[in-house]
Amino acid sequence: MLLITCPVTRTDELVADRRIRSVTNHPSHIAMHVECPACGRVHTYRTGRRLEAAPAADGRQAKELVHA
Ligand SMILES: [Zn+2]
């Protein structure tokens, strides 16, 4: 499930995963194209990459400490 804010109706909508039309990976973020239950259009949302990048950053930091 995914919580989105519809830019048309300005309401928060809980969206099922099957409504995600496509996911596109970009170097700086991930773009999700979501079929909106509120207005029926497809909106594009960017996910912050902090969640995905955090484990890698932690791993790198741990490795540097080992070599220190
Ligand atoms: Zn919408």
N, CA, C, O and the ligand as a Tripos MOL2 file, in Angstrom:
@<TRIPOS>MOLECULE
protein
  273   271    69     0     0
PROTEIN
NO_CHARGES

@<TRIPOS>ATOM
      1 N           0.8430   -1.1990    0.0000 N.3       1 MET1
      2 CA          0.0000    0.0000    0.0000 C.3       1 MET1
      3 C           0.8760    1.2470    0.0000 C.2       1 MET1
      4 O           2.0430    1.2150    0.3920 O.2       1 MET1
      5 N           0.2860    2.3290   -0.4450 N.am      2 LEU2
      6 CA          1.0530    3.5410   -0.6830 C.3       2 LEU2
      7 C           0.1350    4.7310   -0.4130 C.2       2 LEU2
      8 O          -1.0140    4.7500   -0.8530 O.2       2 LEU2
      9 N           0.6470    5.7120    0.3060 N.am      3 LEU3
     10 CA         -0.1550    6.9010    0.5770 C.3       3 LEU3
     11 C           0.2860    8.0200   -0.3530 C.2       3 LEU3
     12 O           1.4520    8.4140   -0.3550 O.2       3 LEU3
     13 N          -0.6500    8.5260   -1.1410 N.am      4 ILE4
     14 CA         -0.3250    9.6210   -2.0520 C.3       4 ILE4
     15 C          -1.2440   10.8020   -1.7730 C.2       4 ILE4
     16 O          -2.3140   10.6390   -1.1860 O.2       4 ILE4
     17 N          -0.8290   11.9750   -2.1890 N.am      5 THR5
     18 CA         -1.6980   13.1420   -2.1330 C.3       5 THR5
     19 C          -2.0540   13.5110   -3.5660 C.2       5 THR5
     20 O          -1.1800   13.8280   -4.3730 O.2       5 THR5
     21 N          -3.3390   13.4660   -3.8720 N.am      6 CYS6
     22 CA         -3.7840   13.7790   -5.2270 C.3       6 CYS6
     23 C          -3.6640   15.2890   -5.4620 C.2       6 CYS6
     24 O          -4.2170   16.0770   -4.6940 O.2       6 CYS6
     25 N          -2.9490   15.6980   -6.5120 N.am      7 PRO7
     26 CA         -2.7960   17.1240   -6.7870 C.3       7 PRO7
     27 C          -4.0770   17.7550   -7.3390 C.2       7 PRO7
     28 O          -4.1960   18.9800   -7.3770 O.2       7 PRO7
     29 N          -5.0170   16.9420   -7.7590 N.am      8 VAL8
     30 CA         -6.2660   17.4460   -8.3210 C.3       8 VAL8
     31 C          -7.2940   17.7010   -7.2140 C.2       8 VAL8
     32 O          -7.8780   18.7810   -7.1310 O.2       8 VAL8
     33 N          -7.5010   16.6940   -6.3710 N.am      9 THR9
     34 CA         -8.5140   16.8230   -5.3220 C.3       9 THR9
     35 C          -7.9170   17.2730   -3.9890 C.2       9 THR9
     36 O          -8.6450   17.6260   -3.0610 O.2       9 THR9
     37 N          -6.5590   17.2550   -3.9000 N.am     10 ARG10
     38 CA         -5.8520   17.6510   -2.6690 C.3      10 ARG10
     39 C          -6.1810   16.7430   -1.4970 C.2      10 ARG10
     40 O          -6.0980   17.1650   -0.3440 O.2      10 ARG10
     41 N          -6.5490   15.5180   -1.7760 N.am     11 THR11
     42 CA         -6.8550   14.5850   -0.7010 C.3      11 THR11
     43 C          -5.7760   13.5110   -0.6240 C.2      11 THR11
     44 O          -5.1310   13.1930   -1.6230 O.2      11 THR11
     45 N          -5.5870   12.9600    0.5640 N.am     12 ASP12
     46 CA         -4.6680   11.8410    0.7470 C.3      12 ASP12
     47 C          -5.4070   10.5580    0.4030 C.2      12 ASP12
     48 O          -6.5160   10.3160    0.8800 O.2      12 ASP12
     49 N          -4.7820    9.7450   -0.4270 N.am     13 GLU13
     50 CA         -5.4170    8.5080   -0.8570 C.3      13 GLU13
     51 C          -4.4940    7.3340   -0.5730 C.2      13 GLU13
     52 O          -3.2970    7.3830   -0.8540 O.2      13 GLU13
     53 N          -5.0770    6.2660   -0.0070 N.am     14 LEU14
     54 CA         -4.3230    5.0370    0.1900 C.3      14 LEU14
     55 C          -4.4800    4.1930   -1.0740 C.2      14 LEU14
     56 O          -5.5950    3.8550   -1.4720 O.2      14 LEU14
     57 N          -3.3660    3.8640   -1.6910 N.am     15 VAL15
     58 CA         -3.3960    3.2250   -3.0020 C.3      15 VAL15
     59 C          -2.8020    1.8240   -2.9200 C.2      15 VAL15
     60 O          -1.7550    1.6200   -2.3070 O.2      15 VAL15
     61 N          -3.4760    0.8690   -3.5380 N.am     16 ALA16
     62 CA         -2.9660   -0.4980   -3.5700 C.3      16 ALA16
     63 C          -1.7880   -0.5940   -4.5320 C.2      16 ALA16
     64 O          -1.6940    0.1700   -5.4920 O.2      16 ALA16
     65 N          -0.8920   -1.5410   -4.2630 N.am     17 ASP17
     66 CA          0.2920   -1.7040   -5.0970 C.3      17 ASP17
     67 C          -0.0610   -1.9590   -6.5620 C.2      17 ASP17
     68 O           0.6800   -1.5560   -7.4590 O.2      17 ASP17
     69 N          -1.1870   -2.6250   -6.8050 N.am     18 ARG18
     70 CA         -1.5380   -2.9490   -8.1890 C.3      18 ARG18
     71 C          -1.8890   -1.7110   -8.9990 C.2      18 ARG18
     72 O          -1.9530   -1.7690  -10.2270 O.2      18 ARG18
     73 N          -2.1190   -0.5840   -8.3160 N.am     19 ARG19
     74 CA         -2.4020    0.6540   -9.0370 C.3      19 ARG19
     75 C          -1.1380    1.3820   -9.4880 C.2      19 ARG19
     76 O          -1.2060    2.3860  -10.1970 O.2      19 ARG19
     77 N           0.0050    0.8660   -9.0710 N.am     20 ILE20
     78 CA          1.2620    1.4470   -9.5510 C.3      20 ILE20
     79 C           1.4850    0.9540  -10.9760 C.2      20 ILE20
     80 O           1.7440   -0.2280  -11.2000 O.2      20 ILE20
     81 N           1.3850    1.8570  -11.9230 N.am     21 ARG21
     82 CA          1.4900    1.4840  -13.3330 C.3      21 ARG21
     83 C           2.9150    1.1130  -13.7130 C.2      21 ARG21
     84 O           3.1450    0.1130  -14.3930 O.2      21 ARG21
     85 N           3.8680    1.9220  -13.2690 N.am     22 SER22
     86 CA          5.2560    1.6400  -13.6030 C.3      22 SER22
     87 C           6.1760    2.3410  -12.6210 C.2      22 SER22
     88 O           5.8070    3.3340  -11.9950 O.2      22 SER22
     89 N           7.3630    1.8110  -12.5030 N.am     23 VAL23
     90 CA          8.3810    2.3970  -11.6390 C.3      23 VAL23
     91 C           9.6410    2.5940  -12.4740 C.2      23 VAL23
     92 O          10.1250    1.6650  -13.1190 O.2      23 VAL23
     93 N          10.1570    3.8050  -12.4510 N.am     24 THR24
     94 CA         11.3410    4.1190  -13.2520 C.3      24 THR24
     95 C          12.4840    4.5130  -12.3400 C.2      24 THR24
     96 O          12.3430    5.4100  -11.5090 O.2      24 THR24
     97 N          13.6030    3.8510  -12.4940 N.am     25 ASN25
     98 CA         14.7790    4.1730  -11.6990 C.3      25 ASN25
     99 C          15.5690    5.2980  -12.3380 C.2      25 ASN25
    100 O          15.8940    5.2460  -13.5250 O.2      25 ASN25
    101 N          15.8750    6.3090  -11.5510 N.am     26 HIS26
    102 CA         16.7470    7.3930  -11.9820 C.3      26 HIS26
    103 C          17.9260    7.4230  -11.0170 C.2      26 HIS26
    104 O          17.8300    6.9050   -9.9040 O.2      26 HIS26
    105 N          19.0390    8.0270  -11.4340 N.am     27 PRO27
    106 CA         20.2140    8.0560  -10.5410 C.3      27 PRO27
    107 C          19.9330    8.7140   -9.1950 C.2      27 PRO27
    108 O          20.4960    8.3080   -8.1780 O.2      27 PRO27
    109 N          19.0700    9.7230   -9.1800 N.am     28 SER28
    110 CA         18.8610   10.4730   -7.9440 C.3      28 SER28
    111 C          17.5650   10.1210   -7.2370 C.2      28 SER28
    112 O          17.3800   10.4820   -6.0750 O.2      28 SER28
    113 N          16.6770    9.4310   -7.9070 N.am     29 HIS29
    114 CA         15.3910    9.1000   -7.3000 C.3      29 HIS29
    115 C          14.7090    7.9900   -8.0940 C.2      29 HIS29
    116 O          15.1980    7.5450   -9.1320 O.2      29 HIS29
    117 N          13.5580    7.5570   -7.5650 N.am     30 ILE30
    118 CA         12.7350    6.5790   -8.2760 C.3      30 ILE30
    119 C          11.3960    7.2400   -8.5710 C.2      30 ILE30
    120 O          10.7710    7.8010   -7.6710 O.2      30 ILE30
    121 N          10.9560    7.1820   -9.8100 N.am     31 ALA31
    122 CA          9.6810    7.7650  -10.2030 C.3      31 ALA31
    123 C           8.6260    6.6680  -10.2930 C.2      31 ALA31
    124 O           8.8210    5.6470  -10.9520 O.2      31 ALA31
    125 N           7.4910    6.9050   -9.6080 N.am     32 MET32
    126 CA          6.3940    5.9420   -9.6630 C.3      32 MET32
    127 C           5.2030    6.5870  -10.3430 C.2      32 MET32
    128 O           4.8180    7.7120  -10.0240 O.2      32 MET32
    129 N           4.6290    5.8610  -11.2800 N.am     33 HIS33
    130 CA          3.4410    6.3360  -11.9730 C.3      33 HIS33
    131 C           2.2510    5.5870  -11.3800 C.2      33 HIS33
    132 O           2.1210    4.3730  -11.5370 O.2      33 HIS33
    133 N           1.3940    6.3300  -10.7010 N.am     34 VAL34
    134 CA          0.3350    5.7240   -9.9110 C.3      34 VAL34
    135 C          -1.0340    6.1370  -10.4340 C.2      34 VAL34
    136 O          -1.3120    7.3150  -10.6560 O.2      34 VAL34
    137 N          -1.8820    5.1270  -10.6240 N.am     35 GLU35
    138 CA         -3.2580    5.3800  -11.0340 C.3      35 GLU35
    139 C          -4.0290    5.8670   -9.8130 C.2      35 GLU35
    140 O          -4.1610    5.1420   -8.8270 O.2      35 GLU35
    141 N          -4.5380    7.0950   -9.8790 N.am     36 CYS36
    142 CA         -5.1290    7.7410   -8.7200 C.3      36 CYS36
    143 C          -6.5840    7.3160   -8.5140 C.2      36 CYS36
    144 O          -7.4010    7.4500   -9.4250 O.2      36 CYS36
    145 N          -6.9150    6.8020   -7.3200 N.am     37 PRO37
    146 CA         -8.2930    6.3870   -7.0460 C.3      37 PRO37
    147 C          -9.2310    7.5730   -6.8570 C.2      37 PRO37
    148 O         -10.4490    7.4150   -6.9400 O.2      37 PRO37
    149 N          -8.6820    8.7550   -6.6050 N.am     38 ALA38
    150 CA         -9.5120    9.9270   -6.3520 C.3      38 ALA38
    151 C         -10.0150   10.5520   -7.6450 C.2      38 ALA38
    152 O         -11.1950   10.8890   -7.7480 O.2      38 ALA38
    153 N          -9.1380   10.7110   -8.6330 N.am     39 CYS39
    154 CA         -9.5310   11.4130   -9.8550 C.3      39 CYS39
    155 C          -9.3890   10.5540  -11.1110 C.2      39 CYS39
    156 O          -9.8350   10.9550  -12.1860 O.2      39 CYS39
    157 N          -8.7680    9.3690  -10.9840 N.am     40 GLY40
    158 CA         -8.6660    8.4660  -12.1150 C.3      40 GLY40
    159 C          -7.5010    8.7420  -13.0390 C.2      40 GLY40
    160 O          -7.2800    7.9960  -13.9930 O.2      40 GLY40
    161 N          -6.7470    9.8040  -12.7750 N.am     41 ARG41
    162 CA         -5.5910   10.0960  -13.6260 C.3      41 ARG41
    163 C          -4.3610    9.3470  -13.1180 C.2      41 ARG41
    164 O          -4.3840    8.7450  -12.0440 O.2      41 ARG41
    165 N          -3.3070    9.3940  -13.8950 N.am     42 VAL42
    166 CA         -2.0280    8.8140  -13.4620 C.3      42 VAL42
    167 C          -1.1260    9.9510  -13.0160 C.2      42 VAL42
    168 O          -0.8300   10.8610  -13.7900 O.2      42 VAL42
    169 N          -0.6930    9.8930  -11.7680 N.am     43 HIS43
    170 CA          0.2210   10.8940  -11.2370 C.3      43 HIS43
    171 C           1.6090   10.2930  -11.1110 C.2      43 HIS43
    172 O           1.7620    9.0810  -10.9600 O.2      43 HIS43
    173 N           2.6020   11.1340  -11.1740 N.am     44 THR44
    174 CA          3.9780   10.6810  -11.0200 C.3      44 THR44
    175 C           4.5210   11.1770   -9.6850 C.2      44 THR44
    176 O           4.4590   12.3640   -9.3670 O.2      44 THR44
    177 N           5.0500   10.2410   -8.9200 N.am     45 TYR45
    178 CA          5.6160   10.6040   -7.6210 C.3      45 TYR45
    179 C           7.0680   10.1770   -7.5840 C.2      45 TYR45
    180 O           7.4490    9.1410   -8.1290 O.2      45 TYR45
    181 N           7.8610   10.9930   -6.9320 N.am     46 ARG46
    182 CA          9.2620   10.6400   -6.7450 C.3      46 ARG46
    183 C           9.4400   10.1310   -5.3340 C.2      46 ARG46
    184 O           8.9330   10.7190   -4.3790 O.2      46 ARG46
    185 N          10.1640    9.0340   -5.2070 N.am     47 THR47
    186 CA         10.5100    8.5670   -3.8780 C.3      47 THR47
    187 C          11.8610    9.1700   -3.5120 C.2      47 THR47
    188 O          12.7610    9.2330   -4.3490 O.2      47 THR47
    189 N          12.0050    9.6070   -2.2810 N.am     48 GLY48
    190 CA         13.3210   10.0380   -1.8340 C.3      48 GLY48
    191 C          14.2270    8.8330   -1.8360 C.2      48 GLY48
    192 O          13.7640    7.7200   -1.5870 O.2      48 GLY48
    193 N          15.5150    9.0160   -2.1120 N.am     49 ARG49
    194 CA         16.3640    7.8270   -2.1500 C.3      49 ARG49
    195 C          17.0430    7.5990   -0.8140 C.2      49 ARG49
    196 O          17.8850    6.7090   -0.6920 O.2      49 ARG49
    197 N          16.6920    8.3880    0.1860 N.am     50 ARG50
    198 CA         17.3350    8.2440    1.4920 C.3      50 ARG50
    199 C          17.1520    6.8410    2.0570 C.2      50 ARG50
    200 O          18.0990    6.2510    2.5750 O.2      50 ARG50
    201 N          15.9340    6.3040    1.9580 N.am     51 LEU51
    202 CA         15.6640    4.9840    2.5150 C.3      51 LEU51
    203 C          16.5060    3.9280    1.8180 C.2      51 LEU51
    204 O          17.0490    3.0350    2.4680 O.2      51 LEU51
    205 N          16.6180    4.0270    0.4940 N.am     52 GLU52
    206 CA         17.3850    3.0460   -0.2640 C.3      52 GLU52
    207 C          18.8810    3.2560   -0.0440 C.2      52 GLU52
    208 O          19.6470    2.2920   -0.0260 O.2      52 GLU52
    209 N          19.3020    4.5120    0.1250 N.am     53 ALA53
    210 CA         20.7340    4.8230    0.2020 C.3      53 ALA53
    211 C          21.2860    4.5890    1.6080 C.2      53 ALA53
    212 O          22.4870    4.3730    1.7720 O.2      53 ALA53
    213 N          20.4340    4.6290    2.6050 N.am     54 ALA54
    214 CA         20.9060    4.5540    3.9880 C.3      54 ALA54
    215 C          21.7030    3.2790    4.2970 C.2      54 ALA54
    216 O          22.7770    3.3670    4.8930 O.2      54 ALA54
    217 N          21.2080    2.0980    3.9080 N.am     55 PRO55
    218 CA         21.9750    0.8790    4.2240 C.3      55 PRO55
    219 C          23.3500    0.8890    3.5590 C.2      55 PRO55
    220 O          24.3300    0.4550    4.1630 O.2      55 PRO55
    221 N          23.4310    1.3800    2.3190 N.am     56 ALA56
    222 CA         24.7120    1.4200    1.6130 C.3      56 ALA56
    223 C          25.6670    2.3760    2.3310 C.2      56 ALA56
    224 O          26.8540    2.0850    2.4730 O.2      56 ALA56
    225 N          25.1450    3.5080    2.7770 N.am     57 ALA57
    226 CA         25.9800    4.4870    3.4710 C.3      57 ALA57
    227 C          26.4940    3.8820    4.7800 C.2      57 ALA57
    228 O          27.6560    4.0620    5.1450 O.2      57 ALA57
    229 N          25.6260    3.1730    5.4700 N.am     58 ASP58
    230 CA         26.0340    2.5430    6.7250 C.3      58 ASP58
    231 C          27.1140    1.4930    6.4760 C.2      58 ASP58
    232 O          28.0750    1.3910    7.2390 O.2      58 ASP58
    233 N          26.9520    0.7070    5.3970 N.am     59 GLY59
    234 CA         27.9210   -0.3170    5.0630 C.3      59 GLY59
    235 C          29.2760    0.2870    4.7530 C.2      59 GLY59
    236 O          30.3130   -0.2350    5.1620 O.2      59 GLY59
    237 N          29.2540    1.4060    4.0180 N.am     60 ARG60
    238 CA         30.5020    2.0520    3.6440 C.3      60 ARG60
    239 C          31.2150    2.5860    4.8870 C.2      60 ARG60
    240 O          32.4340    2.4810    5.0240 O.2      60 ARG60
    241 N          30.4210    3.1550    5.7780 N.am     61 GLN61
    242 CA         30.9970    3.7110    6.9990 C.3      61 GLN61
    243 C          31.6170    2.5980    7.8540 C.2      61 GLN61
    244 O          32.6990    2.7590    8.4180 O.2      61 GLN61
    245 N          30.9040    1.4630    7.9380 N.am     62 ALA62
    246 CA         31.4060    0.3430    8.7380 C.3      62 ALA62
    247 C          32.7200   -0.1650    8.1460 C.2      62 ALA62
    248 O          33.6480   -0.4960    8.8830 O.2      62 ALA62
    249 N          32.7990   -0.2290    6.7990 N.am     63 LYS63
    250 CA         33.9860   -0.7340    6.1410 C.3      63 LYS63
    251 C          35.1880    0.1890    6.4300 C.2      63 LYS63
    252 O          36.2980   -0.2680    6.7020 O.2      63 LYS63
    253 N          34.9190    1.5000    6.3610 N.am     64 GLU64
    254 CA         36.0000    2.4630    6.6020 C.3      64 GLU64
    255 C          36.5200    2.3220    8.0230 C.2      64 GLU64
    256 O          37.7190    2.4440    8.2720 O.2      64 GLU64
    257 N          35.6040    2.0640    8.9520 N.am     65 LEU65
    258 CA         36.0280    1.9080   10.3480 C.3      65 LEU65
    259 C          36.8980    0.6700   10.5130 C.2      65 LEU65
    260 O          37.8580    0.6720   11.2840 O.2      65 LEU65
    261 N          36.5540   -0.3920    9.7780 N.am     66 VAL66
    262 CA         37.3260   -1.6330    9.8780 C.3      66 VAL66
    263 C          38.7620   -1.4020    9.4050 C.2      66 VAL66
    264 O          39.7180   -1.9160    9.9850 O.2      66 VAL66
    265 N          38.8820   -0.6120    8.3340 N.am     67 HIS67
    266 CA         40.2180   -0.3690    7.7740 C.3      67 HIS67
    267 C          40.9920    0.6880    8.5450 C.2      67 HIS67
    268 O          42.1940    0.8440    8.3300 O.2      67 HIS67
    269 N          40.3410    1.4060    9.4240 N.am     68 ALA68
    270 CA         41.0120    2.5090   10.1230 C.3      68 ALA68
    271 C          42.0190    1.9820   11.1460 C.2      68 ALA68
    272 O          42.6770    2.7690   11.8270 O.2      68 ALA68
    273 ZN         -5.5740   12.2690   -8.5650 Zn       69 ZN69
@<TRIPOS>BOND
     1     1     2 1
     2     2     3 1
     3     3     4 2
     4     3     5 am
     5     5     6 1
     6     6     7 1
     7     7     8 2
     8     7     9 am
     9     9    10 1
    10    10    11 1
    11    11    12 2
    12    11    13 am
    13    13    14 1
    14    14    15 1
    15    15    16 2
    16    15    17 am
    17    17    18 1
    18    18    19 1
    19    19    20 2
    20    19    21 am
    21    21    22 1
    22    22    23 1
    23    23    24 2
    24    23    25 am
    25    25    26 1
    26    26    27 1
    27    27    28 2
    28    27    29 am
    29    29    30 1
    30    30    31 1
    31    31    32 2
    32    31    33 am
    33    33    34 1
    34    34    35 1
    35    35    36 2
    36    35    37 am
    37    37    38 1
    38    38    39 1
    39    39    40 2
    40    39    41 am
    41    41    42 1
    42    42    43 1
    43    43    44 2
    44    43    45 am
    45    45    46 1
    46    46    47 1
    47    47    48 2
    48    47    49 am
    49    49    50 1
    50    50    51 1
    51    51    52 2
    52    51    53 am
    53    53    54 1
    54    54    55 1
    55    55    56 2
    56    55    57 am
    57    57    58 1
    58    58    59 1
    59    59    60 2
    60    59    61 am
    61    61    62 1
    62    62    63 1
    63    63    64 2
    64    63    65 am
    65    65    66 1
    66    66    67 1
    67    67    68 2
    68    67    69 am
    69    69    70 1
    70    70    71 1
    71    71    72 2
    72    71    73 am
    73    73    74 1
    74    74    75 1
    75    75    76 2
    76    75    77 am
    77    77    78 1
    78    78    79 1
    79    79    80 2
    80    79    81 am
    81    81    82 1
    82    82    83 1
    83    83    84 2
    84    83    85 am
    85    85    86 1
    86    86    87 1
    87    87    88 2
    88    87    89 am
    89    89    90 1
    90    90    91 1
    91    91    92 2
    92    91    93 am
    93    93    94 1
    94    94    95 1
    95    95    96 2
    96    95    97 am
    97    97    98 1
    98    98    99 1
    99    99   100 2
   100    99   101 am
   101   101   102 1
   102   102   103 1
   103   103   104 2
   104   103   105 am
   105   105   106 1
   106   106   107 1
   107   107   108 2
   108   107   109 am
   109   109   110 1
   110   110   111 1
   111   111   112 2
   112   111   113 am
   113   113   114 1
   114   114   115 1
   115   115   116 2
   116   115   117 am
   117   117   118 1
   118   118   119 1
   119   119   120 2
   120   119   121 am
   121   121   122 1
   122   122   123 1
   123   123   124 2
   124   123   125 am
   125   125   126 1
   126   126   127 1
   127   127   128 2
   128   127   129 am
   129   129   130 1
   130   130   131 1
   131   131   132 2
   132   131   133 am
   133   133   134 1
   134   134   135 1
   135   135   136 2
   136   135   137 am
   137   137   138 1
   138   138   139 1
   139   139   140 2
   140   139   141 am
   141   141   142 1
   142   142   143 1
   143   143   144 2
   144   143   145 am
   145   145   146 1
   146   146   147 1
   147   147   148 2
   148   147   149 am
   149   149   150 1
   150   150   151 1
   151   151   152 2
   152   151   153 am
   153   153   154 1
   154   154   155 1
   155   155   156 2
   156   155   157 am
   157   157   158 1
   158   158   159 1
   159   159   160 2
   160   159   161 am
   161   161   162 1
   162   162   163 1
   163   163   164 2
   164   163   165 am
   165   165   166 1
   166   166   167 1
   167   167   168 2
   168   167   169 am
   169   169   170 1
   170   170   171 1
   171   171   172 2
   172   171   173 am
   173   173   174 1
   174   174   175 1
   175   175   176 2
   176   175   177 am
   177   177   178 1
   178   178   179 1
   179   179   180 2
   180   179   181 am
   181   181   182 1
   182   182   183 1
   183   183   184 2
   184   183   185 am
   185   185   186 1
   186   186   187 1
   187   187   188 2
   188   187   189 am
   189   189   190 1
   190   190   191 1
   191   191   192 2
   192   191   193 am
   193   193   194 1
   194   194   195 1
   195   195   196 2
   196   195   197 am
   197   197   198 1
   198   198   199 1
   199   199   200 2
   200   199   201 am
   201   201   202 1
   202   202   203 1
   203   203   204 2
   204   203   205 am
   205   205   206 1
   206   206   207 1
   207   207   208 2
   208   207   209 am
   209   209   210 1
   210   210   211 1
   211   211   212 2
   212   211   213 am
   213   213   214 1
   214   214   215 1
   215   215   216 2
   216   215   217 am
   217   217   218 1
   218   218   219 1
   219   219   220 2
   220   219   221 am
   221   221   222 1
   222   222   223 1
   223   223   224 2
   224   223   225 am
   225   225   226 1
   226   226   227 1
   227   227   228 2
   228   227   229 am
   229   229   230 1
   230   230   231 1
   231   231   232 2
   232   231   233 am
   233   233   234 1
   234   234   235 1
   235   235   236 2
   236   235   237 am
   237   237   238 1
   238   238   239 1
   239   239   240 2
   240   239   241 am
   241   241   242 1
   242   242   243 1
   243   243   244 2
   244   243   245 am
   245   245   246 1
   246   246   247 1
   247   247   248 2
   248   247   249 am
   249   249   250 1
   250   250   251 1
   251   251   252 2
   252   251   253 am
   253   253   254 1
   254   254   255 1
   255   255   256 2
   256   255   257 am
   257   257   258 1
   258   258   259 1
   259   259   260 2
   260   259   261 am
   261   261   262 1
   262   262   263 1
   263   263   264 2
   264   263   265 am
   265   265   266 1
   266   266   267 1
   267   267   268 2
   268   267   269 am
   269   269   270 1
   270   270   271 1
   271   271   272 2
@<TRIPOS>SUBSTRUCTURE
     1 MET1         2 RESIDUE 1 A MET
     2 LEU2         6 RESIDUE 1 A LEU
     3 LEU3        10 RESIDUE 1 A LEU
     4 ILE4        14 RESIDUE 1 A ILE
     5 THR5        18 RESIDUE 1 A THR
     6 CYS6        22 RESIDUE 1 A CYS
     7 PRO7        26 RESIDUE 1 A PRO
     8 VAL8        30 RESIDUE 1 A VAL
     9 THR9        34 RESIDUE 1 A THR
    10 ARG10       38 RESIDUE 1 A ARG
    11 THR11       42 RESIDUE 1 A THR
    12 ASP12       46 RESIDUE 1 A ASP
    13 GLU13       50 RESIDUE 1 A GLU
    14 LEU14       54 RESIDUE 1 A LEU
    15 VAL15       58 RESIDUE 1 A VAL
    16 ALA16       62 RESIDUE 1 A ALA
    17 ASP17       66 RESIDUE 1 A ASP
    18 ARG18       70 RESIDUE 1 A ARG
    19 ARG19       74 RESIDUE 1 A ARG
    20 ILE20       78 RESIDUE 1 A ILE
    21 ARG21       82 RESIDUE 1 A ARG
    22 SER22       86 RESIDUE 1 A SER
    23 VAL23       90 RESIDUE 1 A VAL
    24 THR24       94 RESIDUE 1 A THR
    25 ASN25       98 RESIDUE 1 A ASN
    26 HIS26      102 RESIDUE 1 A HIS
    27 PRO27      106 RESIDUE 1 A PRO
    28 SER28      110 RESIDUE 1 A SER
    29 HIS29      114 RESIDUE 1 A HIS
    30 ILE30      118 RESIDUE 1 A ILE
    31 ALA31      122 RESIDUE 1 A ALA
    32 MET32      126 RESIDUE 1 A MET
    33 HIS33      130 RESIDUE 1 A HIS
    34 VAL34      134 RESIDUE 1 A VAL
    35 GLU35      138 RESIDUE 1 A GLU
    36 CYS36      142 RESIDUE 1 A CYS
    37 PRO37      146 RESIDUE 1 A PRO
    38 ALA38      150 RESIDUE 1 A ALA
    39 CYS39      154 RESIDUE 1 A CYS
    40 GLY40      158 RESIDUE 1 A GLY
    41 ARG41      162 RESIDUE 1 A ARG
    42 VAL42      166 RESIDUE 1 A VAL
    43 HIS43      170 RESIDUE 1 A HIS
    44 THR44      174 RESIDUE 1 A THR
    45 TYR45      178 RESIDUE 1 A TYR
    46 ARG46      182 RESIDUE 1 A ARG
    47 THR47      186 RESIDUE 1 A THR
    48 GLY48      190 RESIDUE 1 A GLY
    49 ARG49      194 RESIDUE 1 A ARG
    50 ARG50      198 RESIDUE 1 A ARG
    51 LEU51      202 RESIDUE 1 A LEU
    52 GLU52      206 RESIDUE 1 A GLU
    53 ALA53      210 RESIDUE 1 A ALA
    54 ALA54      214 RESIDUE 1 A ALA
    55 PRO55      218 RESIDUE 1 A PRO
    56 ALA56      222 RESIDUE 1 A ALA
    57 ALA57      226 RESIDUE 1 A ALA
    58 ASP58      230 RESIDUE 1 A ASP
    59 GLY59      234 RESIDUE 1 A GLY
    60 ARG60      238 RESIDUE 1 A ARG
    61 GLN61      242 RESIDUE 1 A GLN
    62 ALA62      246 RESIDUE 1 A ALA
    63 LYS63      250 RESIDUE 1 A LYS
    64 GLU64      254 RESIDUE 1 A GLU
    65 LEU65      258 RESIDUE 1 A LEU
    66 VAL66      262 RESIDUE 1 A VAL
    67 HIS67      266 RESIDUE 1 A HIS
    68 ALA68      270 RESIDUE 1 A ALA
    69 ZN69       273 GROUP 0 **** ****
